Amino acid sequence: MKQIVSMMAGVVVEILVNSGDEVTDGMDVAILESMKMQLPVASDQEGKVTGIKVAIGDFVNEGDVLMVLG
């Protein structure tokens, strides 16, 4: 199972893809806010989004699973 994980702790402020969307390596899939900065989370692999494990407003830690790819 392929996963996209958070590269830092922060709050999810935007989710840029939906379940069923195809993502490519390097594509931005979410925006996190940390220390008043908004930073994009990019996929490091290709695949179809089969599950989104976070919602807008959720706090995530480094390494938390944001999405699952099939």
N, CA, C and O atoms as a MOPAC input file, in Angstrom:
PM7 MOZYME 1SCF
protein

 N      0.83800 1    -1.17400 1     0.00000 1
 C      0.00000 1     0.00000 1     0.00000 1
 C      0.89100 1     1.24700 1     0.00000 1
 O      1.76900 1     1.38000 1     0.85200 1
 N      0.66800 1     2.15100 1    -0.94300 1
 C      1.43400 1     3.39400 1    -1.02100 1
 C      0.76200 1     4.44100 1    -0.14100 1
 O     -0.46500 1     4.51800 1    -0.08100 1
 N      1.56700 1     5.24100 1     0.53500 1
 C      1.03500 1     6.26300 1     1.42000 1
 C      1.74700 1     7.58800 1     1.19300 1
 O      2.93300 1     7.62600 1     0.86800 1
 N      1.00400 1     8.66600 1     1.37000 1
 C      1.58800 1    10.00200 1     1.39500 1
 C      1.54500 1    10.43600 1     2.85000 1
 O      0.48400 1    10.43400 1     3.47400 1
 N      2.69700 1    10.80800 1     3.39000 1
 C      2.79200 1    11.15300 1     4.80600 1
 C      3.20000 1    12.61600 1     4.96800 1
 O      3.77200 1    13.22600 1     4.06400 1
 N      2.89500 1    13.15200 1     6.12900 1
 C      3.24500 1    14.52700 1     6.45700 1
 C      4.74800 1    14.62900 1     6.68100 1
 O      5.34500 1    13.77500 1     7.33600 1
 N      5.35600 1    15.67900 1     6.13200 1
 C      6.79000 1    15.87600 1     6.30300 1
 C      7.10100 1    16.73700 1     7.50800 1
 O      8.26700 1    16.96800 1     7.82900 1
 N      6.03400 1    17.22500 1     8.19500 1
 C      6.21500 1    18.08200 1     9.35900 1
 C      4.91100 1    18.13900 1    10.14300 1
 O      3.86000 1    17.71900 1     9.65800 1
 N      4.99300 1    18.66100 1    11.35500 1
 C      3.78700 1    18.85700 1    12.15000 1
 C      3.10400 1    20.13800 1    11.69300 1
 O      3.76200 1    21.12600 1    11.36600 1
 N      1.77000 1    20.10900 1    11.67400 1
 C      1.02200 1    21.29800 1    11.28300 1
 C     -0.45900 1    20.99600 1    11.19100 1
 O     -0.91200 1    19.89700 1    11.51100 1
 N     -1.20100 1    21.99000 1    10.74800 1
 C     -2.65200 1    21.87900 1    10.59700 1
 C     -2.97800 1    21.79800 1     9.10700 1
 O     -2.45200 1    22.57300 1     8.30800 1
 N     -3.84600 1    20.86000 1     8.74000 1
 C     -4.28500 1    20.72500 1     7.35400 1
 C     -5.22500 1    21.89500 1     7.04000 1
 O     -6.28100 1    22.02500 1     7.65800 1
 N     -4.84200 1    22.74500 1     6.08300 1
 C     -5.68300 1    23.88500 1     5.72700 1
 C     -6.37100 1    23.70700 1     4.37500 1
 O     -7.34900 1    24.39200 1     4.07600 1
 N     -5.85400 1    22.78000 1     3.55600 1
 C     -6.48200 1    22.53600 1     2.26300 1
 C     -6.10900 1    21.14500 1     1.77500 1
 O     -4.97800 1    20.69000 1     1.94800 1
 N     -7.07800 1    20.48200 1     1.16400 1
 C     -6.84400 1    19.18900 1     0.52100 1
 C     -7.09500 1    19.41700 1    -0.95900 1
 O     -8.18700 1    19.82900 1    -1.35000 1
 N     -6.09600 1    19.15300 1    -1.77900 1
 C     -6.13100 1    19.52500 1    -3.18900 1
 C     -6.61100 1    18.41800 1    -4.11500 1
 O     -6.79200 1    18.65400 1    -5.31000 1
 N     -6.82000 1    17.21500 1    -3.59000 1
 C     -7.27800 1    16.08400 1    -4.40900 1
 C     -8.46500 1    15.41200 1    -3.72800 1
 O     -8.72800 1    15.62900 1    -2.54500 1
 N     -9.16600 1    14.60100 1    -4.49000 1
 C    -10.30300 1    13.83100 1    -3.98200 1
 C    -10.03600 1    12.34700 1    -4.15800 1
 O     -9.15600 1    11.95800 1    -4.92500 1
 N    -10.78400 1    11.52600 1    -3.45800 1
 C    -10.69200 1    10.07700 1    -3.66800 1
 C    -11.00100 1     9.78300 1    -5.12900 1
 O    -11.94600 1    10.32300 1    -5.70400 1
 N    -10.19000 1     8.92600 1    -5.71000 1
 C    -10.36100 1     8.55800 1    -7.11000 1
 C     -9.47800 1     9.34200 1    -8.06000 1
 O     -9.31200 1     8.94600 1    -9.21400 1
 N     -8.90800 1    10.45000 1    -7.59800 1
 C     -8.01800 1    11.24600 1    -8.45100 1
 C     -6.68500 1    10.53300 1    -8.64700 1
 O     -6.19500 1     9.84500 1    -7.75100 1
 N     -6.11300 1    10.70700 1    -9.82100 1
 C     -4.76800 1    10.20500 1   -10.10500 1
 C     -3.76500 1    11.27200 1    -9.69800 1
 O     -3.94100 1    12.44500 1   -10.02600 1
 N     -2.72400 1    10.88000 1    -8.99300 1
 C     -1.65500 1    11.80800 1    -8.63200 1
 C     -0.34800 1    11.33900 1    -9.24900 1
 O     -0.14300 1    10.14800 1    -9.48300 1
 N      0.52800 1    12.29800 1    -9.50500 1
 C      1.83400 1    11.99700 1   -10.07500 1
 C      2.91600 1    12.40000 1    -9.08800 1
 O      2.66800 1    13.16500 1    -8.15600 1
 N      4.09200 1    11.89000 1    -9.29600 1
 C      5.23600 1    12.21600 1    -8.45200 1
 C      5.48700 1    13.71900 1    -8.51900 1
 O      5.62900 1    14.27900 1    -9.60700 1
 N      5.54200 1    14.37000 1    -7.36600 1
 C      5.79900 1    15.80300 1    -7.30200 1
 C      4.55400 1    16.67200 1    -7.28900 1
 O      4.65000 1    17.88800 1    -7.12400 1
 N      3.38700 1    16.06300 1    -7.46100 1
 C      2.12400 1    16.81800 1    -7.47600 1
 C      1.73000 1    17.22000 1    -6.05600 1
 O      1.78500 1    16.40200 1    -5.13800 1
 N      1.32900 1    18.49100 1    -5.87500 1
 C      0.85000 1    18.94900 1    -4.57400 1
 C     -0.51700 1    18.34700 1    -4.28700 1
 O     -1.41500 1    18.39200 1    -5.12800 1
 N     -0.67000 1    17.77300 1    -3.07300 1
 C     -1.92500 1    17.10300 1    -2.71500 1
 C     -2.61900 1    17.73900 1    -1.51700 1
 O     -3.80800 1    17.50900 1    -1.29700 1
 N     -1.88600 1    18.53900 1    -0.73800 1
 C     -2.46900 1    19.18200 1     0.44000 1
 C     -1.61200 1    20.37600 1     0.82600 1
 O     -0.47500 1    20.52000 1     0.37900 1
 N     -2.18800 1    21.23400 1     1.67200 1
 C     -1.46600 1    22.38100 1     2.21700 1
 C     -1.51300 1    22.28000 1     3.74100 1
 O     -2.58300 1    22.12200 1     4.32900 1
 N     -0.33900 1    22.37400 1     4.37300 1
 C     -0.23500 1    22.39200 1     5.83300 1
 C      0.17600 1    23.78200 1     6.28900 1
 O      0.91800 1    24.48200 1     5.60100 1
 N     -0.31800 1    24.17200 1     7.46200 1
 C      0.12400 1    25.42500 1     8.06500 1
 C      0.90200 1    25.10200 1     9.32500 1
 O      0.44000 1    24.36400 1    10.19600 1
 N      2.09100 1    25.67100 1     9.39900 1
 C      2.94800 1    25.47800 1    10.56400 1
 C      3.69900 1    26.77400 1    10.81400 1
 O      4.30700 1    27.32600 1     9.89800 1
 N      3.66200 1    27.25900 1    12.03500 1
 C      4.34100 1    28.49600 1    12.40900 1
 C      3.94700 1    29.65400 1    11.47400 1
 O      4.79700 1    30.43800 1    11.05200 1
 N      2.66100 1    29.74600 1    11.16400 1
 C      2.06600 1    30.79900 1    10.32600 1
 C      2.53100 1    30.76700 1     8.87800 1
 O      2.34200 1    31.73900 1     8.14700 1
 N      3.14300 1    29.65100 1     8.45000 1
 C      3.52400 1    29.47700 1     7.04500 1
 C      2.67500 1    28.36900 1     6.45300 1
 O      2.42400 1    27.35700 1     7.10600 1
 N      2.23100 1    28.55700 1     5.21600 1
 C      1.50900 1    27.50700 1     4.52100 1
 C      2.46300 1    26.81800 1     3.55600 1
 O      3.08900 1    27.45400 1     2.70800 1
 N      2.55600 1    25.50500 1     3.70800 1
 C      3.50600 1    24.73100 1     2.91500 1
 C      2.79000 1    23.59900 1     2.18900 1
 O      1.98400 1    22.88800 1     2.79000 1
 N      3.07700 1    23.42500 1     0.89700 1
 C      2.44600 1    22.33100 1     0.15500 1
 C      3.05100 1    20.97100 1     0.51700 1
 O      4.24000 1    20.86100 1     0.81900 1
 N      2.21300 1    19.95400 1     0.47800 1
 C      2.66400 1    18.56900 1     0.63200 1
 C      2.58500 1    17.94500 1    -0.75500 1
 O      1.51100 1    17.88200 1    -1.35200 1
 N      3.71100 1    17.48800 1    -1.25900 1
 C      3.76800 1    16.88700 1    -2.59100 1
 C      3.84600 1    15.36600 1    -2.48100 1
 O      4.47600 1    14.81900 1    -1.57600 1
 N      3.19200 1    14.70500 1    -3.42500 1
 C      3.27900 1    13.24800 1    -3.49600 1
 C      4.68900 1    12.85900 1    -3.93100 1
 O      5.29800 1    13.53400 1    -4.76100 1
 N      5.19800 1    11.77500 1    -3.37100 1
 C      6.51200 1    11.28700 1    -3.79900 1
 C      6.38000 1    10.01900 1    -4.63500 1
 O      7.35400 1     9.29900 1    -4.85600 1
 N      5.15700 1     9.76100 1    -5.09600 1
 C      4.89400 1     8.58300 1    -5.92400 1
 C      3.64000 1     8.79400 1    -6.75600 1
 O      2.92400 1     9.78000 1    -6.58100 1
 N      3.37800 1     7.85100 1    -7.66900 1
 C      2.20300 1     7.94200 1    -8.52800 1
 C      1.14800 1     6.94500 1    -8.08000 1
 O      1.46400 1     5.93100 1    -7.45700 1
 N     -0.10100 1     7.23700 1    -8.39800 1
 C     -1.18100 1     6.30300 1    -8.10800 1
 C     -2.51400 1     7.00300 1    -8.01000 1
 O     -2.61000 1     8.21900 1    -8.17400 1
 N     -3.55000 1     6.21400 1    -7.73800 1
 C     -4.90400 1     6.73000 1    -7.57300 1
 C     -5.18800 1     6.86400 1    -6.08000 1
 O     -4.89700 1     5.95400 1    -5.30400 1
 N     -5.75600 1     8.00300 1    -5.67900 1
 C     -6.10600 1     8.22100 1    -4.28000 1
 C     -7.25500 1     7.27800 1    -3.91100 1
 O     -8.35400 1     7.37400 1    -4.45600 1
 N     -6.97900 1     6.37300 1    -2.97900 1
 C     -8.01400 1     5.42900 1    -2.53900 1
 C     -8.55300 1     5.77100 1    -1.15700 1
 O     -9.57600 1     5.23300 1    -0.73400 1
 N     -7.86600 1     6.66200 1    -0.45600 1
 C     -8.34700 1     7.06800 1     0.85600 1
 C     -7.67700 1     8.33600 1     1.32800 1
 O     -6.46300 1     8.49800 1     1.19500 1
 N     -8.47600 1     9.24300 1     1.88400 1
 C     -7.94900 1    10.46500 1     2.48900 1
 C     -8.15100 1    10.31500 1     3.98700 1
 O     -9.28200 1    10.18300 1     4.45500 1
 N     -7.06400 1    10.33400 1     4.73500 1
 C     -7.08500 1    10.01200 1     6.16700 1
 C     -7.17000 1    11.23200 1     7.07500 1
 O     -7.19500 1    11.08600 1     8.29700 1
 N     -7.21500 1    12.43600 1     6.50000 1
 C     -7.28100 1    13.66400 1     7.29400 1
 C     -8.40000 1    14.55100 1     6.75900 1
 O     -8.90900 1    14.34500 1     5.65700 1
 N     -8.76500 1    15.53300 1     7.56100 1
 C     -9.76100 1    16.52600 1     7.16400 1
 C     -9.17800 1    17.91400 1     7.40200 1
 O     -8.22000 1    18.07100 1     8.15900 1
 N     -9.75000 1    18.89900 1     6.76300 1
 C     -9.32200 1    20.27900 1     6.98700 1
 C     -9.50300 1    20.60800 1     8.46600 1
 O    -10.54900 1    20.33200 1     9.05400 1
 N     -8.47500 1    21.19700 1     9.05200 1
 C     -8.49900 1    21.54600 1    10.46700 1
 C     -7.81100 1    20.53700 1    11.36800 1
 O     -7.55600 1    20.82100 1    12.53800 1
 N     -7.50400 1    19.34700 1    10.82700 1
 C     -6.81600 1    18.32600 1    11.62500 1
 C     -5.35800 1    18.71700 1    11.86700 1
 O     -4.68900 1    19.24100 1    10.97600 1
 N     -4.87600 1    18.45500 1    13.08300 1
 C     -3.45300 1    18.61100 1    13.38700 1
 C     -2.77200 1    17.28900 1    13.07800 1
 O     -3.25500 1    16.23200 1    13.48600 1
 N     -1.65100 1    17.33700 1    12.36000 1
 C     -0.89100 1    16.13100 1    12.03400 1
 C      0.54300 1    16.29600 1    12.51700 1
 O      1.06400 1    17.40900 1    12.59700 1
 N      1.16000 1    15.18800 1    12.83100 1
 C      2.57200 1    15.15600 1    13.21000 1
 C      3.39400 1    14.66900 1    12.02800 1
 O      2.85400 1    14.10200 1    11.07800 1
 N      4.69000 1    14.89100 1    12.09000 1
 C      5.58500 1    14.38200 1    11.06100 1
 C      5.42800 1    12.87000 1    10.96400 1
 O      5.47700 1    12.17100 1    11.97600 1
 N      5.24100 1    12.36600 1     9.74900 1
 C      5.10900 1    10.93000 1     9.52500 1
 C      3.68400 1    10.41000 1     9.54400 1
 O      3.45600 1     9.24600 1     9.21400 1
 N      2.70500 1    11.25100 1     9.92500 1
 C      1.30700 1    10.81200 1     9.90700 1
 C      0.84300 1    10.58600 1     8.47100 1
 O      1.22200 1    11.32800 1     7.56500 1
 N      0.02100 1     9.55800 1     8.27000 1
 C     -0.50600 1     9.24300 1     6.94200 1
 C     -1.60400 1    10.24000 1     6.58500 1
 O     -2.57800 1    10.40300 1     7.32000 1
 N     -1.42800 1    10.90600 1     5.43700 1
 C     -2.43000 1    11.84100 1     4.94300 1
 C     -3.35600 1    11.18400 1     3.93900 1
 O     -4.56700 1    11.40400 1     3.96000 1
 N     -2.77600 1    10.36900 1     3.04900 1
 C     -3.54200 1     9.72900 1     1.99000 1
 C     -2.96300 1     8.36000 1     1.66700 1
 O     -1.78800 1     8.07900 1     1.90100 1
 N     -3.82900 1     7.52500 1     1.12400 1
 C     -3.43000 1     6.20000 1     0.67100 1
 C     -3.64500 1     6.14500 1    -0.83800 1
 O     -4.67600 1     6.58400 1    -1.34600 1
 N     -2.66400 1     5.60300 1    -1.54200 1
 C     -2.74600 1     5.44400 1    -2.98400 1
 C     -2.86600 1     3.98200 1    -3.34800 1
 O     -2.28600 1     3.11400 1    -2.69400 1
 N     -3.62300 1     3.71600 1    -4.39600 1
 C     -3.79500 1     2.34100 1    -4.85500 1
 C     -3.05500 1     2.08900 1    -6.13700 1
 O     -3.09300 1     0.97800 1    -6.66400 1

